[in-house]
């Protein structure tokens, strides 16, 4: 069981730090500057949707135990929340 869990924690994680944290208002302003028709939104949606589909496929895998299914369901929730937050700021 620990070997199965270990694979989730062995990924490289990089946090990008900037001089100061950006406010929600500033994020919204920057998003609006891109324009509603900008292809950046399609590019982001493409990446996010691929991750969402991967998680949906994972959760529907009959070979998964209940822990694996719960993890995949959590991914679906987190990715969906991210997508929703981006839409809110647009």
C-alpha positions as CSV (number, residue, x, y, z in Angstrom):
1,X,0.0,0.0,0.0
2,X,2.8,2.4,0.8
3,X,4.4,1.8,-2.6
4,X,1.1,2.8,-4.2
5,X,0.9,6.0,-2.1
6,X,4.6,6.9,-2.7
7,X,4.0,7.4,-6.4
8,X,1.7,10.4,-5.6
9,X,4.4,12.1,-3.5
10,X,7.4,11.5,-5.7
11,X,6.5,14.2,-8.3
12,X,8.6,17.3,-8.7
13,X,6.7,20.3,-7.4
14,X,7.9,23.8,-8.1
15,X,6.4,26.9,-6.5
16,X,7.0,30.1,-8.4
17,X,7.4,33.0,-6.1
18,X,7.0,36.6,-7.2
19,X,7.9,39.7,-5.2
20,X,4.4,40.2,-3.9
21,X,1.1,38.3,-4.0
22,X,-1.4,39.4,-6.6
23,X,-4.8,40.5,-5.4
24,X,-8.0,39.0,-6.8
25,X,-8.8,42.4,-8.4
26,X,-5.5,42.5,-10.1
27,X,-5.9,38.9,-11.4
28,X,-9.4,39.9,-12.8
29,X,-7.9,43.0,-14.4
30,X,-5.1,41.1,-16.1
31,X,-7.6,38.4,-17.3
32,X,-9.9,41.2,-18.8
33,X,-6.9,42.7,-20.5
34,X,-6.5,39.5,-22.5
35,X,-9.9,39.9,-24.1
36,X,-12.8,37.5,-24.1
37,X,-11.8,36.2,-27.6
38,X,-8.1,35.7,-26.8
39,X,-6.9,32.2,-27.8
40,X,-5.2,32.0,-24.3
41,X,-8.6,30.9,-22.9
42,X,-8.8,28.1,-25.5
43,X,-5.3,27.0,-24.7
44,X,-6.0,27.0,-20.9
45,X,-9.3,25.2,-21.4
46,X,-7.5,22.6,-23.6
47,X,-4.9,21.8,-20.9
48,X,-7.5,21.8,-18.0
49,X,-10.0,19.7,-19.9
50,X,-7.4,17.1,-20.7
51,X,-6.5,16.8,-17.0
52,X,-10.2,16.7,-16.2
53,X,-10.8,13.9,-18.8
54,X,-7.8,12.0,-17.4
55,X,-9.3,12.2,-13.9
56,X,-12.8,11.1,-15.2
57,X,-11.3,8.1,-17.0
58,X,-9.3,7.2,-13.9
59,X,-12.3,7.3,-11.6
60,X,-14.3,5.0,-13.9
61,X,-11.5,2.4,-13.9
62,X,-13.0,-0.8,-12.5
63,X,-9.6,-1.9,-11.3
64,X,-9.4,1.0,-8.8
65,X,-9.9,0.3,-5.1
66,X,-12.0,2.8,-3.1
67,X,-8.9,4.9,-2.1
68,X,-7.8,5.3,-5.7
69,X,-11.4,6.1,-6.7
70,X,-11.6,8.7,-3.9
71,X,-8.3,10.3,-5.1
72,X,-9.5,10.5,-8.7
73,X,-12.8,12.0,-7.5
74,X,-10.8,14.6,-5.5
75,X,-8.9,15.4,-8.7
76,X,-12.1,16.0,-10.6
77,X,-13.4,18.3,-7.9
78,X,-10.1,20.2,-7.7
79,X,-9.8,20.6,-11.5
80,X,-13.5,21.6,-11.8
81,X,-13.0,24.2,-9.1
82,X,-9.9,25.6,-10.8
83,X,-11.8,25.9,-14.1
84,X,-14.7,27.6,-12.4
85,X,-12.4,30.1,-10.6
86,X,-10.7,31.0,-13.9
87,X,-14.2,31.6,-15.5
88,X,-15.2,33.8,-12.5
89,X,-12.1,36.0,-13.0
90,X,-12.6,36.3,-16.8
